[in-house]
Amino acid sequence: MKYRKLGSSDLIVSDISLGSWLTYSGGVEKAQSIACVKHALAQGITLIDTANIYGKGAAETVLGEALAGVKRDSYVLATKLFFPMTETDRGLSRGQIHKQIDASLKRLRVDYVDLYQCHRHDPETPLEETMQALSEIVRAGKARYIGFSEWPVEAIRAAIEMAGVEKFVSSQPQYSMIWRRPEEQVIPLCAAHGISQIVWSPLGQGILTGKYLPGAPPPAGSRATSATMGHFLADIGTRGALLEAVQALRPLAQSAGLTLAQFALAWVLREPNVASAIIGASRPEQIDENIVASDAVVDPDLFREADAILAPVQKAA
Ligand SMILES: NC(=O)c1ccc[n+]([C@@H]2O[C@H](COP(=O)([O-])OP(=O)(O)OC[C@H]3O[C@@H](n4cnc5c(N)ncnc54)[C@H](OP(=O)(O)O)[C@@H]3O)[C@@H](O)[C@H]2O)c1
């Protein structure tokens, strides 16, 4: 396992990290979720990502149980706020930031998180109020560093330029071989200002593992077949061109000595501004397979060939 520095912070994170969105918020049963988290830590994964909204507190609660008794400074814990927890508890106001961090710390059974992220930008709250409140919780020792996820570039720039407040050290965008939008503006802006990417759905929710075959029903037990986790893959049956293109990557992965999942993760990690690829894992074996990408050395020509194969289906992704 390799480790990278998170932006201008002093946090060092595993370049493959473990998320808990659909999986540990209820999609994967509790004992299996805890087994995955413990396995990830045993294999050298140090960054664990969650959010208050994942199962409305359920994912944080499972992580609190899984991490109980684990030496606190042996892992880096990241959570988020923004999405509605109740009709009135939502957004990035000062009151919400103080309320939601306390609730997250309680569920996670920790005194502090290493990274507190704004899950989205809140156009209804003045940015200054949000940044001041985030700074207050950092100064209170409840969060060591702050980050954002999927913010508009103008808001990122305004936060960077704001004086007298804590600085963002991380950005959490969707980024994968089939979702390259952050390359346009977010990555260059962040790279110039000490902000790393920790990227979500680096496997396109499983599409880039090659297990979804064009013209065939999704394999039993996969996310696309799950009543609780399959919502965002509901259109998989209409994405034949994309699934064909992913199958065409197979020989490239093979010549790198990797599986498709490993090849896709190594592709994400080729970008120096990416500190970590946050994978989901429904089984410990997926962690074993995926972490191989951390040490993979891939000929850049293979990635260039892969990009050419995927270019025609980028928009459809
Ligand atoms: N900031 C945001 O707005 C945001 C949004 C989404 C996610 N996230 C974060 O990013 C994390 C990862 O997102 P994600 O779960 O969509 O990531 P992903 O890594 O692209 O997809 C994970 C899923 O792919 C399948 N998979 C993984 N490895 C595999 C392998 N080797 N072989 C076959 N199948 C494999 C598993 O599903 P099955 O086994 O069930 O098929 C697994 O749950 C989340 O947990 C969350 O922490 C953040």
The ligand as a Gaussian input file, in Angstrom:
#p B3LYP/6-31G(d) Opt

LIG

0 1
 N      -19.146000      12.971000      -2.080000
 C      -20.142000      12.381000      -2.698000
 O      -21.109000      13.008000      -3.142000
 C      -20.091000      10.883000      -2.856000
 C      -20.997000      10.242000      -3.719000
 C      -20.895000       8.852000      -3.838000
 C      -19.920000       8.165000      -3.122000
 N      -19.071000       8.821000      -2.272000
 C      -18.016000       8.118000      -1.495000
 O      -17.281000       7.270000      -2.372000
 C      -17.345000       5.929000      -1.885000
 C      -17.235000       4.941000      -3.006000
 O      -18.355000       5.056000      -3.888000
 P      -18.846000       3.754000      -4.646000
 O      -19.261000       2.720000      -3.655000
 O      -19.800000       4.154000      -5.694000
 O      -17.436000       3.309000      -5.312000
 P      -16.980000       2.243000      -6.414000
 O      -15.683000       1.729000      -5.845000
 O      -16.965000       2.884000      -7.745000
 O      -18.063000       1.082000      -6.410000
 C      -18.091000       0.184000      -5.332000
 C      -18.879000      -1.053000      -5.663000
 O      -18.343000      -1.734000      -6.797000
 C      -18.343000      -3.130000      -6.549000
 N      -16.943000      -3.593000      -6.511000
 C      -15.898000      -3.022000      -5.865000
 N      -14.769000      -3.703000      -6.085000
 C      -15.088000      -4.743000      -6.888000
 C      -14.348000      -5.788000      -7.461000
 N      -13.019000      -5.903000      -7.273000
 N      -15.004000      -6.687000      -8.254000
 C      -16.331000      -6.574000      -8.472000
 N      -17.094000      -5.593000      -7.934000
 C      -16.475000      -4.672000      -7.152000
 C      -19.036000      -3.358000      -5.211000
 O      -20.454000      -3.485000      -5.422000
 P      -21.238000      -4.872000      -5.523000
 O      -20.341000      -5.966000      -5.028000
 O      -22.426000      -4.658000      -4.664000
 O      -21.580000      -4.984000      -6.980000
 C      -18.773000      -2.049000      -4.512000
 O      -19.664000      -1.759000      -3.466000
 C      -18.657000       5.905000      -1.095000
 O      -18.726000       4.829000      -0.196000
 C      -18.615000       7.242000      -0.418000
 O      -17.767000       7.194000       0.729000
 C      -19.147000      10.184000      -2.146000

